[in-house]
Amino acid sequence: MEDDDVEENIEEQNEELNEEKKEDIAADFEYKDIKDLPGVGSTIASKIKSAGYQDIISLATANPMVLVEACGIGEPTAKKIVAEARDASGMNFMSGLEFEDKRKSVQRISTGSEAFNILLGGGVETQAITECYGEYGSGKSQMAFQLAVDVQLPVEKGGLDGHAIWIDTEGTFRPSRIEQLAASKGLDPKQALQNIKIGRAYSSDHQVLLVNKVPELVNADPKIKLIVVDSMMALFRAEYVGRGTLADRQQKVNVVLHTLQRLADRFNIAVYITNQVMARPDVMFGDPTAAVGGHIIGHVATYRIYLRKGKKGSRVAKLVDSPSLPEGEASFEITSNGIADLDEEKKK
């Protein structure tokens, strides 16, 4: 072998060693915990975690001003901490192909009705917020019960072999209904209840606190694949009365919804929220029913579904908004065994 070839081989080997060394150094300096970030000690890290930011990724997506208020730290410090977290987590642009590959991790939970599943493109999607709104008795909470059970089924049966979190703002959660649905699906009723973490919210502030506690629960139980909020607007609607409070209410709702969306993206979780409705007096013809929450919920929710009562005790789901699916309707019924497709008699 000639001298030039030998030198070239040596240079290539040195480059490989340098690259390996760089990777080793990067691994050595990888931040494992929030307290490892520059400028963050144990005291500040404890405050940040108490505010609901359990790891570097959640901190990287935080608003510095929210961090100032929640943790009692200065604005420059908060901005520096968030900037460090963003650098450490490598939050950068990706190509369309890379994003397409990321979307392959999206999973779906069966609603119990094949027609409803088809309307949603295969079921309730992870990494998304699905909102169902409608009058009382339209089936919003029944769908929540169904999803909380179905998520526990094996993948081949329409589930994710997972667990659920249920934030109850109206006192509608009933263990007996979960047990009834679980038994009909061949699951152990008591185990099905054990796999659902329930938080009863008594005020809008309490609701926000429960949402902020979700990362802690997911870190303790990685099998959590569904978050239910039943209902999203009930407490906000009761506490913020009059036009003068509307801006404060909508800002608070916006923060909660974006927190839920970050949780859905970060942990590959499906978020299902129910919403109340109001009658619009300015609508002279057609259905005057409109979802509470205004444009805030409309812009953040990935899928919006309007539920209403149909003929012969059936229910009709109308897909109002979706990023990729056309508007459409699906009919189903609510039975003692849960959500199901209409039988032939009721289809007539």
VMD Tcl script that draws the C-alpha trace (Angstrom):
set ca {
  {0.00 0.00 0.00}
  {1.34 3.46 -0.92}
  {2.00 6.24 1.63}
  {-0.89 8.38 0.31}
  {-3.36 5.52 0.82}
  {-2.05 4.92 4.35}
  {-2.42 8.59 5.25}
  {-5.95 8.66 3.80}
  {-6.94 5.61 5.86}
  {-5.49 7.17 9.01}
  {-7.43 10.38 8.39}
  {-10.68 8.45 7.87}
  {-10.10 6.49 11.08}
  {-9.38 9.72 12.97}
  {-12.60 11.30 11.64}
  {-14.59 8.25 12.75}
  {-12.99 8.38 16.19}
  {-13.72 12.11 16.45}
  {-17.37 11.55 15.54}
  {-17.65 8.77 18.13}
  {-15.98 11.02 20.67}
  {-18.45 13.82 19.90}
  {-21.35 11.41 20.37}
  {-19.88 10.23 23.68}
  {-19.43 13.82 24.85}
  {-22.99 14.67 23.81}
  {-24.24 11.65 25.72}
  {-22.24 12.69 28.78}
  {-23.76 16.18 28.70}
  {-27.32 15.07 27.93}
  {-29.67 16.55 30.51}
  {-31.49 13.77 32.29}
  {-33.63 15.92 34.58}
  {-34.91 19.49 34.87}
  {-32.47 20.20 37.70}
  {-29.58 19.40 35.33}
  {-30.36 22.42 33.15}
  {-28.03 25.44 33.57}
  {-29.44 27.88 36.11}
  {-31.87 25.36 37.60}
  {-31.14 24.04 41.06}
  {-33.08 21.64 43.22}
  {-35.31 24.38 44.65}
  {-36.40 25.83 41.29}
  {-36.72 22.33 39.81}
  {-39.08 21.40 42.64}
  {-41.22 24.49 41.95}
  {-41.31 23.74 38.22}
  {-42.37 20.13 38.80}
  {-45.03 21.23 41.29}
  {-46.42 23.46 38.53}
  {-46.94 20.37 36.35}
  {-43.75 20.31 34.24}
  {-42.29 16.90 34.99}
  {-39.56 16.66 32.36}
  {-37.48 18.67 29.92}
  {-39.83 18.16 26.96}
  {-42.84 19.54 28.84}
  {-40.71 22.49 30.00}
  {-39.52 23.13 26.44}
  {-43.12 23.63 25.28}
  {-44.00 25.91 28.21}
  {-44.82 29.60 27.99}
  {-42.19 31.50 30.05}
  {-44.83 33.90 31.39}
  {-46.91 30.99 32.68}
  {-43.75 29.70 34.36}
  {-43.21 33.10 36.02}
  {-46.70 33.04 37.52}
  {-46.73 29.36 38.47}
  {-43.23 29.16 39.97}
  {-42.66 32.67 41.31}
  {-39.42 33.17 39.40}
  {-38.25 36.21 37.41}
  {-39.10 36.64 33.74}
  {-35.45 36.62 32.52}
  {-34.80 33.43 34.50}
  {-37.95 31.76 33.12}
  {-37.04 32.66 29.53}
  {-33.51 31.33 29.98}
  {-34.73 28.06 31.50}
  {-37.25 27.48 28.70}
  {-34.61 28.33 26.07}
  {-32.18 25.82 27.61}
  {-34.90 23.17 27.69}
  {-35.68 23.79 24.02}
  {-32.03 23.47 23.05}
  {-31.68 20.29 25.09}
  {-34.78 18.65 23.60}
  {-33.76 19.41 20.01}
  {-37.00 21.09 19.00}
  {-36.46 21.76 15.31}
  {-38.28 21.62 12.00}
  {-38.74 18.27 10.29}
  {-39.47 17.35 6.70}
  {-42.91 16.29 5.53}
  {-41.64 12.73 5.19}
  {-40.34 12.74 8.76}
  {-43.68 14.06 9.98}
  {-45.48 11.38 7.97}
  {-43.30 8.78 9.68}
  {-44.16 10.30 13.08}
  {-47.86 10.03 12.24}
  {-47.46 6.27 11.91}
  {-47.49 6.08 15.72}
  {-51.09 7.36 15.81}
  {-53.54 4.76 17.14}
  {-57.33 4.62 17.40}
  {-59.87 3.52 19.99}
  {-63.11 1.93 18.85}
  {-66.35 3.73 19.72}
  {-68.29 0.46 19.76}
  {-70.15 1.41 16.56}
  {-68.66 0.55 13.18}
  {-70.57 3.41 11.53}
  {-69.18 5.88 14.07}
  {-65.67 4.46 13.61}
  {-65.88 4.95 9.84}
  {-67.04 8.55 10.35}
  {-63.90 9.19 12.44}
  {-61.55 7.40 10.05}
  {-61.21 4.31 12.24}
  {-62.04 5.48 15.76}
  {-61.01 8.13 18.30}
  {-57.47 9.14 17.46}
  {-54.43 9.52 19.70}
  {-52.39 12.74 19.46}
  {-55.68 14.59 19.00}
  {-58.55 16.20 20.92}
  {-61.98 14.85 20.04}
  {-64.90 16.98 21.22}
  {-68.50 15.76 21.40}
  {-71.15 18.36 22.12}
  {-74.91 18.10 22.29}
  {-77.98 18.46 24.51}
  {-78.39 16.49 27.73}
  {-79.14 12.84 26.99}
  {-77.53 12.95 23.55}
  {-74.89 10.36 24.52}
  {-71.78 12.45 25.28}
  {-71.04 10.84 28.64}
  {-72.08 7.40 27.40}
  {-69.42 7.68 24.70}
  {-66.91 8.61 27.42}
  {-67.83 5.47 29.40}
  {-67.48 3.36 26.26}
  {-64.05 4.74 25.38}
  {-62.79 4.33 28.97}
  {-63.61 0.62 28.70}
  {-62.67 0.05 25.04}
  {-59.20 1.55 25.51}
  {-58.47 -1.40 27.80}
  {-59.22 -3.96 25.09}
  {-56.45 -5.60 23.03}
  {-55.51 -3.81 19.81}
  {-57.11 -6.52 17.68}
  {-60.45 -5.82 19.40}
  {-60.36 -2.07 18.89}
  {-58.50 -1.04 22.05}
  {-54.98 -0.02 22.97}
  {-54.43 -2.38 25.91}
  {-54.25 0.81 27.95}
  {-55.61 2.72 30.93}
  {-57.58 5.96 31.25}
  {-57.76 9.21 33.22}
  {-61.20 10.72 33.84}
  {-61.65 14.34 34.97}
  {-65.24 14.66 36.17}
  {-66.63 18.20 36.43}
  {-70.34 17.37 36.63}
  {-70.44 14.38 38.95}
  {-71.53 12.06 36.16}
  {-68.99 9.24 36.57}
  {-70.70 6.00 37.59}
  {-68.60 2.93 38.50}
  {-71.62 0.67 37.91}
  {-71.75 1.71 34.24}
  {-68.07 0.95 33.77}
  {-68.56 -2.48 35.33}
  {-71.57 -3.15 33.12}
  {-69.72 -2.22 29.93}
  {-66.57 -4.10 30.97}
  {-68.55 -7.30 31.62}
  {-70.16 -7.03 28.17}
  {-66.68 -6.82 26.61}
  {-65.35 -9.81 28.54}
  {-63.18 -7.74 30.89}
  {-62.93 -8.09 34.65}
  {-65.26 -5.29 35.92}
  {-63.22 -4.54 39.05}
  {-59.95 -4.51 37.13}
  {-61.50 -2.20 34.54}
  {-62.35 0.24 37.32}
  {-58.86 -0.08 38.76}
  {-57.43 0.94 35.38}
  {-59.26 4.28 35.41}
  {-57.96 7.20 37.49}
  {-60.80 9.56 38.42}
  {-60.39 13.16 39.50}
  {-63.50 15.07 40.62}
  {-63.10 18.79 39.90}
  {-65.09 21.22 42.06}
  {-63.94 24.50 40.50}
  {-62.29 25.67 37.30}
  {-59.03 26.17 39.20}
  {-59.30 22.61 40.50}
  {-59.90 21.41 36.94}
  {-56.73 23.18 35.78}
  {-54.80 21.59 38.67}
  {-56.02 18.11 37.73}
  {-54.98 18.61 34.09}
  {-51.53 19.73 35.25}
  {-51.25 16.55 37.37}
  {-51.70 14.30 34.32}
  {-47.96 14.09 33.38}
  {-47.25 12.81 36.88}
  {-49.86 10.06 36.47}
  {-48.62 9.11 33.00}
  {-45.02 8.87 34.20}
  {-46.22 6.54 36.97}
  {-48.39 4.54 34.56}
  {-47.13 4.59 30.94}
  {-50.13 2.49 29.86}
  {-52.45 5.51 30.10}
  {-53.77 6.08 26.58}
  {-56.95 8.10 27.13}
  {-57.89 11.32 28.93}
  {-61.58 12.10 29.39}
  {-62.82 15.53 30.48}
  {-66.56 15.39 31.17}
  {-67.40 18.19 30.68}
  {-64.93 20.78 29.51}
  {-66.95 23.97 30.02}
  {-69.38 23.21 32.88}
  {-67.36 24.82 35.68}
  {-66.08 27.72 33.57}
  {-69.63 28.44 32.48}
  {-70.87 28.47 36.08}
  {-68.08 30.62 37.53}
  {-67.51 33.22 34.81}
  {-70.84 35.00 34.44}
  {-71.38 38.08 32.29}
  {-69.54 39.62 29.38}
  {-67.01 41.28 31.66}
  {-65.52 37.92 32.63}
  {-65.55 36.41 29.14}
  {-61.96 37.34 28.22}
  {-60.54 35.86 31.44}
  {-62.60 32.70 31.00}
  {-61.55 32.15 27.40}
  {-57.89 32.71 28.19}
  {-58.05 30.10 30.95}
  {-59.90 27.62 28.74}
  {-57.34 28.17 26.00}
  {-54.47 27.30 28.35}
  {-56.20 24.09 29.49}
  {-56.92 22.97 25.92}
  {-53.37 23.59 24.75}
  {-52.06 21.70 27.77}
  {-54.27 18.74 26.80}
  {-53.03 18.91 23.21}
  {-49.39 18.89 24.37}
  {-50.14 15.84 26.51}
  {-51.77 14.11 23.55}
  {-48.75 14.77 21.33}
  {-46.12 14.00 23.92}
  {-47.51 10.73 25.27}
  {-49.44 9.55 22.18}
  {-52.72 9.81 24.11}
  {-56.30 10.25 22.90}
  {-58.12 13.18 24.52}
  {-61.92 13.06 24.59}
  {-63.84 16.07 25.89}
  {-67.58 16.58 26.21}
  {-69.13 20.00 25.87}
  {-72.44 21.62 26.72}
  {-74.57 23.56 24.26}
  {-76.62 26.72 24.19}
  {-79.54 27.88 22.05}
  {-78.75 30.78 19.73}
  {-81.72 33.19 19.67}
  {-80.52 34.82 16.43}
  {-81.06 31.61 14.43}
  {-84.55 31.74 12.91}
  {-84.37 28.59 10.78}
  {-82.63 25.27 11.30}
  {-81.00 23.97 14.46}
  {-80.19 26.84 16.87}
  {-77.92 24.63 19.01}
  {-74.30 25.78 19.35}
  {-71.41 24.51 21.44}
  {-70.34 26.52 24.49}
  {-66.81 27.89 24.51}
  {-66.86 29.86 21.29}
  {-64.00 29.88 18.83}
  {-61.41 28.85 21.43}
  {-62.60 25.24 21.54}
  {-63.42 25.27 17.84}
  {-59.86 26.15 16.89}
  {-58.10 23.76 19.28}
  {-60.27 20.62 19.03}
  {-59.01 18.33 16.26}
  {-62.37 16.63 15.71}
  {-65.73 18.23 16.55}
  {-68.80 16.02 16.71}
  {-72.37 17.18 17.24}
  {-74.54 14.52 18.90}
  {-78.33 14.63 18.78}
  {-81.24 12.30 19.38}
  {-82.63 10.48 16.37}
  {-85.68 8.40 15.63}
  {-86.71 5.38 17.71}
  {-84.23 6.13 20.47}
  {-81.23 6.28 18.16}
  {-78.46 8.86 18.23}
  {-76.92 10.76 15.33}
  {-73.29 11.88 15.26}
  {-72.40 14.65 12.83}
  {-68.74 15.31 12.10}
  {-68.61 19.10 12.07}
  {-64.86 19.65 11.75}
  {-61.80 17.56 10.96}
  {-58.38 18.30 9.46}
  {-58.65 15.53 6.88}
  {-62.11 13.91 6.89}
  {-65.24 15.10 5.08}
  {-68.36 16.15 6.97}
  {-70.79 13.31 7.45}
  {-73.20 11.59 9.81}
  {-73.44 8.22 11.53}
  {-76.35 6.71 13.43}
  {-75.94 4.48 16.46}
  {-77.77 3.43 19.59}
  {-77.01 3.26 23.28}
  {-77.82 -0.09 24.85}
  {-77.24 -1.70 28.24}
  {-74.09 -3.20 26.67}
  {-72.88 0.17 25.38}
  {-72.60 1.97 22.05}
  {-73.67 -0.18 19.10}
  {-74.74 0.03 15.46}
  {-78.46 0.30 14.77}
  {-80.30 -2.91 14.13}
  {-82.10 -3.29 10.80}
  {-85.49 -2.36 12.27}
  {-84.28 1.00 13.53}
  {-82.53 1.81 10.27}
  {-85.88 1.86 8.46}
}
mol new
graphics top color blue
foreach p $ca { graphics top sphere $p radius 0.5 }
foreach p [lrange $ca 0 end-1] q [lrange $ca 1 end] { graphics top cylinder $p $q radius 0.2 }
display resetview
